[in-house]
Amino acid sequence: MRKSSKRISVSIFLILALVVIFFKVCDYVIASKLNDYLKNNVSETIKLDYDQLSVSSWQGRLTLTNPSVIKTGETTDIEYLKLKIDTLTVDGVAYWDYFFNNKITIEKVLINNPKAVYNYNKSSDVNASKKSMDSLKRVIEIKQFQITHGDISIVNEQTDSLLLRVENVGFNLSDITVSDSHLKRKIPFDYNAYQFSFDTMFYQLNDFDNLTLGTSKINTDDVFFSEIKIRTKYSKQTLSNHLKTERDHFNITIDSIAIQNQNFGFAPDSTFYFKAPKTILYKPDANIYRDKLVANDLTVKKMYSNMLRSLNFDLTLNDVAIQNANINYLERTKANNSGGEISFSNFQAKLLNVSNTYVYPEKTTIDVVSNFMGNTPIKADWSFDVNNPNDAFEFNARIGDLPVENINKFSEPNLHIRFEGAILETMFTITGNANTSRVDLKTKYHEFDIVALRKDGKRKNKLLTDVINIFVSKSSDKAPDNFKLGYKEKVVRDKTKSIFNFMWLNVKAGLLDAMTRN
């Protein structure tokens, strides 16, 4: 018995030793072949280096230590992409699937601490070169693809300015499947769930404005952005010196943006789509400045319905809420002052059907309640049909007791007009399209006077003031229900100005008709 047990023990030891030797030989052979492949089969425009390649065939694991990739152009030696990684691990390779099921199955791919810098040049050969992927002989399945502690930078290769930077990126994609048929699609793989997060993001929106984000998370079910900021990189005066035509100076912060149950992808006709049943913007604070002393921007401005209709992708936002916003708009029209201000506080808005995919009779609707110029309550509702080629719309508003000194904050510096008296309540309806509109208005006011100012914006122009007030009735007290009615059948839109300028033209025409009517 003892000899038999000894023989069994020796046999087991020899078998285990042979198994260990077998896997060690496999590790060596696989590592040698991979090293040889990586050295001799990488594109001439890619330089790949690494400290060590280790293989554990027993565990089905492959690890690259400190790999780095440098991508140059097709015809130049300019380094467009630089990528450094602490470790790249491929874990849980299933040999049975590889040899018997004609597919590659991997439990996990982990990229730890990648640092990527991409030098962007839209005219370069590296961007122009696009090669289709070769066909796959085997289906590839990856249970989990993960990136941890990543940093990404995109730099303008010509100016060396930063276009994008994302810090401490985390990314997780699960149940990935890639096959030959997938490669023919816009998104060349299937997946089950995803998670993407970062600590901070900087993005250059254009030549004048930058966007920054704080800690943010995106996953299969929802999106959350925090500390959103849009800021013009120049001061107000410096921006004006850089401009050929007028544009806004921005200082906008948003506490957070939440998007719930979003869905996106490509339709069978390859059109990209994005859908979300609920979107919330919480505590936007917008300070916007426009220097009207800069030359006018004479480009045609689209109506909002046209903007949505003209999108090159399908957008469906069923419900958008703006909560607890503050908006300040400062406009400068005279060289001898810093401009006049319009403000909205405690601004709440509900937008339905912000979309270019719904069909008639559904419409986009916007409902707003806010305080205007301090404590004046304002309620407005706006509706339009994106599918209407004439951009027909209806806009209704009701404005409560408006102290004239608050109007003067805008009118005195910009129009050289001061108002006196009280505007107690104003209601109006504007119906129109992209070209013309009609306004119906009624207003209640008391002891109202218009004071024309001299060029200095301070002293009263008595003659002009007297002439103006000949035509303006001082009070609506004698009108039915104390409201004077005003309307204008045709207000012509200036298409080179904003939509809100169009609204103001209507309100101005309605007020003028009401206050000058006997």
Summary of the structure (lengths in Angstrom):
residues: 518
radius of gyration: 33.1
end to end distance: 126.7
largest distance: 130.0
contacts: 1520
relative contact order: 0.05
helix: 21%
strand: 50%
